[in-house]
Amino acid sequence: MENNKLVILGHINPDIDSIVSGILLEYYFNKHTKYEAEFVIPDERIDNDTEKICKSNNIDYKTHQRQLTKDDNQIILVDHNERDIEGAKIIAIYDHHPTTKQNYCPVYHNKIISSTAALLVEGRESYFPKELIELAVLATFIDTASFNSTKAQEKDKIWAYEMIRIFKFDQDKLYQTGLSLTDTTNLEEAAFACLKKYNIKSKQVEVSSIQVSNKTTSKEKINKIKEIVLNYFLENNLDVYILIIHDMDNFKSTAYKIFKDGIEIDNYDKYTSRGNVIIPKLEQEIENHTFSSNKLKEKIRTINE
């Protein structure tokens, strides 16, 4: 490494796992290594749902918010594995999202595990204080919808509940937080909850996901959210947009995949992870579509079923 100063970056529009993982890694480097690390959130705002969880769990994400500078030239990525930063070098990646892309940075840890926070803490609990272990458990519950997601790994569930037992964490609060519904008071904001951006085989892809209950979220609201993302797709000339709707009553998921040549709908009988199922599937099928001209507006005027 060129110097001892490191900048840790989560993904754009960071969720709880991204934020907690950045905090964990910052603590580890500053406490247990010779390096000086700073977790930075360049985003000016985060999702309302993420902000609410931060507030209720004393996660002060705002102290990490600032813009990157030219001196931030040694970067560690957490909870994602691809990001272009002008003038900077990616020296390490800690992630849990499978990908077919090759990565040649000096340190690369990307494994199948329930959360990046679990990747950092599981088996290394002695390196972290109790309050950070609790945040790692929280992030794992949230990232797996309280272990109902296809992302959830049984060994991580065992670990999380063992941490709850040892440290006497509030199990019910952790479980219920993992099942939190998306706030649909503002449909424009709800439509882009958990938004992530990808570059897949040179195609510009954006994906958002929401957690809803049929008991509290009307069909009219869901249809309006679908229309909002369809109009956004058309206005921004994207190659692909995927809206994932998780049915939290039955733990089922639907992915609405908008391409320039049409819309595909994938229904899943389980709560299905964007990172370990939907995006890897898209990587395989994206070449089957036509991206040369945008005829979608003429062919399909609604995304509603």
Secondary structure, 3 states (H helix, E strand, C coil): CCCCEEEEECCCCCCHHHHHHHHHHHHHHHHHCCCEEEEEECCCCCCHHHHHHHHHCCCCHHHHECCCCCCCCEEEEECCCCCCCCCCEEEEEEECCCCCCCCCCCEEEECCCCCHHHHHHCCCHHHCCHHHHHHHHHHHHHHCCCCCECCCCHHHHHHHHHHHHHHCCCHHHHHHHHCCCCCCCCHHHHHCCCCEEEEECCEEEEEEEEEECCCCCCHHHHHHHHHHHHHHHHHCCCCEEEEEEEECCCCEEEEEEEECCEEEEEEECCECCHHHHHHHHHHHHHHHCCCCCCCHHHHCCCCCC
